[in-house]
Every structure is written in C-alpha cells, then in structure tokens.
Amino acid sequence: MAEEESKQVWQFNFLMNSGRTVTQEVELSEPHTTREACEFIIKQLERGIWWSLDDDLVIRTDRVETFFVGDLEREEDFLNKDED
C-alpha cells in the first residue's frame, strides 16, 4: 500500500444546508494527509458556531451539511453523495 502524500495547503469544500457550496483553499500549520485534513475539519466544526476560513470568509458551523477536501472536479459526487 502506497504512503499517502501530506500537504499543507488544502481545498476545503462545504455544502451548507441552504444548498450553497463554499470552497476555500486553506493553509494548515503543518502538512496533513487527507484523513488528517478531514479530522481537522471535524474538530473545527465541533468547536463553535463560527469558523473563520480567511479574513473575508466566515461560515456558521451549524449550517454545514457535509464537506470534502480536494478539487471541485468531484463536486458532483459531493452534492449527490446520498443518492443511490
């Protein structure tokens, strides 16, 4: 099994309960694998009501329906993840 690459800059994509998708490139303090980046997001969402992703972008954590990390090429899978 190949070792997963760690990156310091990740693209975070959030599906808000309004149906809006919020996408932001986030630089973490140290390199993370995909799993670690997801765990980081979960911890941030559990911390409080507001999460400042950037100086100009703040989201309400209780309005995040789901999320994924990676390129927007996967947006269709993300938005349709519950459909069979």
C-alpha positions as CSV (number, residue, x, y, z in Angstrom):
1,M,0.0,0.0,0.0
2,A,1.5,3.3,-1.1
3,E,2.0,6.0,1.6
4,E,-0.4,8.9,1.3
5,E,1.0,12.3,0.4
6,S,0.9,15.0,3.1
7,K,0.1,18.6,2.0
8,Q,0.0,21.8,3.9
9,V,-2.5,23.6,1.5
10,W,-5.9,22.0,1.0
11,Q,-9.0,22.9,-0.8
12,F,-12.0,22.7,1.6
13,N,-15.5,22.3,0.2
14,F,-18.5,22.7,2.4
15,L,-22.1,22.0,1.4
16,M,-24.3,24.3,3.5
17,N,-27.8,23.4,4.5
18,S,-29.0,26.2,2.2
19,G,-27.6,24.2,-0.8
20,R,-24.8,26.6,-1.3
21,T,-21.2,25.2,-1.8
22,V,-18.5,27.2,0.0
23,T,-14.9,26.4,-1.3
24,Q,-11.8,27.8,0.2
25,E,-8.1,27.0,-0.1
26,V,-6.7,26.7,3.4
27,E,-3.1,26.6,4.5
28,L,-2.7,24.5,7.6
29,S,0.1,25.0,10.1
30,E,1.8,21.7,9.1
31,P,1.4,19.1,6.4
32,H,-1.7,16.7,6.7
33,T,-2.8,13.6,4.9
34,T,-6.4,13.6,3.5
35,R,-7.6,11.8,6.6
36,E,-5.8,14.2,8.9
37,A,-7.3,17.2,7.0
38,C,-10.8,15.7,7.4
39,E,-10.2,15.2,11.1
40,F,-9.1,18.8,11.4
41,I,-12.3,20.0,9.7
42,I,-14.4,17.9,12.1
43,K,-12.7,19.3,15.1
44,Q,-13.2,22.9,13.8
45,L,-16.8,22.3,13.1
46,E,-17.3,20.9,16.6
47,R,-15.6,23.9,18.3
48,G,-18.1,26.6,18.0
49,I,-20.7,28.5,15.9
50,W,-18.4,30.4,13.6
51,W,-15.2,29.4,11.7
52,S,-13.1,32.0,10.1
53,L,-11.6,30.3,7.0
54,D,-10.0,33.6,5.8
55,D,-10.1,37.3,6.6
56,D,-13.1,37.6,4.2
57,L,-14.8,34.3,4.7
58,V,-16.6,33.1,7.9
59,I,-19.0,30.2,8.0
60,R,-21.6,29.1,10.6
61,T,-20.5,25.6,11.6
62,D,-24.1,24.5,12.5
63,R,-25.1,25.2,8.9
64,V,-22.5,22.8,7.3
65,E,-24.4,19.8,5.9
66,T,-21.2,17.9,4.8
67,F,-17.8,18.6,3.3
68,F,-14.9,17.1,1.3
69,V,-11.3,18.0,0.7
70,G,-10.0,18.3,-2.8
71,D,-10.6,19.7,-6.2
72,L,-14.0,20.9,-7.4
73,E,-13.9,18.2,-10.2
74,R,-15.5,16.0,-7.5
75,E,-18.4,18.4,-6.8
76,E,-21.0,16.2,-8.5
77,D,-20.1,13.2,-6.3
78,F,-20.2,15.5,-3.2
79,L,-23.6,17.0,-4.0
80,N,-25.1,13.7,-4.9
81,K,-23.5,11.6,-2.2
82,D,-26.8,10.4,-0.7
83,E,-28.4,9.3,-4.0
84,D,-28.5,5.7,-4.9
